[in-house]
Amino acid sequence: MSVIAEYTLSNPILQETRRSVSGVTLEVEDEQPAPGTHPRLIVWAKGTEADLDQFFQELPDDPSITSFEVLSTLPERRLFRMSLSPAGERGLTYVDAITYGITFLDIEAGADKMNYRAQVPSRSALIDYRERCQERDLSFELRRLYRSDAETTAKYGLTARQRDALCCALERGYFDVPREVSTAELAEEFDISSQAFSALLRRGHEALLRNTIAEDNRT
């Protein structure tokens, strides 16, 4: 069984824009920390077309980013990639989470806070992670801590969407040599961009490795 933590962080990433356009919600698809360069995030922005237009008009002035590009535009949601500024990097806790064996399952952001759902190996790991967040001046609020025996999280730390993406890729021959289907074709079935589907697969692979091979190495 897995321990699932649901918590909120007061996070500087896009905080000004989020507060200015409160009708837009954000869902993080992928985090890409890179030594020696600005970390990047791939994010879905969801809201009415008017709110999204306003959000992207104000986004260039947000002090937490250095640049952004829109990857996909769909009705009432847009996928974009952004590079974080030093001010924004303070809110990137992905590396800290990995250090303590924590796997992010979902990250959503509203006007004031980011809401996280994560699989944690133990309460002590969560406490250590919380202390690192507080050292970054990120206010941490634990909303819920529970055990889950759901197959997708208990065994492999996968979200349902990650599991569906991996199973679809397997069944359609994505892992065959040569490949029977492209990332773009699979992405169409999930109504997302090719980049977003690749990120979904990558996060699913990471969860599988951390909860199978990496877990065996720790025992």
C-alpha positions, 0 to 999 in steps of 0.5 A: 500500500502507498502513502498518499499526501495531498498538500498545498504550497504558496508557490511563486511560480506564475503567482502574479499572473495566477492572481491577476487572472483567477479564472484560469487554473493550471495543471503541470504536465512535466517538470524539466530541471536542467543543471546549468540552464533555466528549468522548464515546466510544461503546463496546461492552462484551462479556462474560458477563451477570454480568461486564457487570452488575458492570461497569455497577454499578462504572462510575459511580464510575470517575474517568475519566468524568462520565456514561454511558448504555446505548444497546443491550443484546444477549446478552453485550454492551452499547453505551454512550456516556460523557462523559470527565472531565479525567482521562479526556481525557488518554487521548483521542489521536484529535485527535493522530492526525488531526494526523499523518494517522493513522486508527484502524481498531480500538481494543480494551481489556482489563484493563490496556491499550488495543490499537490498529490504525491506518493511518499515512502514514509512520514519522515520523508514527508517531514524532511521535504516539508522542511526543505520547502519551508527553507525556500520560504514556501508555506506548506499545508498538509491537507490529507495523508492516507493509504491507498490500495488502488492498483495504479498507485499502490504498486507502481506510483502511476496516475490513471492517465499515465497508466492509460498512456503506457498501456495504449502505447504498448498495445499500439506497438509504440515499443516495438522495433520498428515502432508501429505507431508514432507519438503524434498518433497516440497523442491524438487519441488523448487529445493532447499535443505530441510533446504532452504525450511524450511527457506523460510517457516519461513520467510514467516510465519514471514512476515504474522505475522508481517503484520496481527496479529502484525499489529493489535496489533499496531493499 
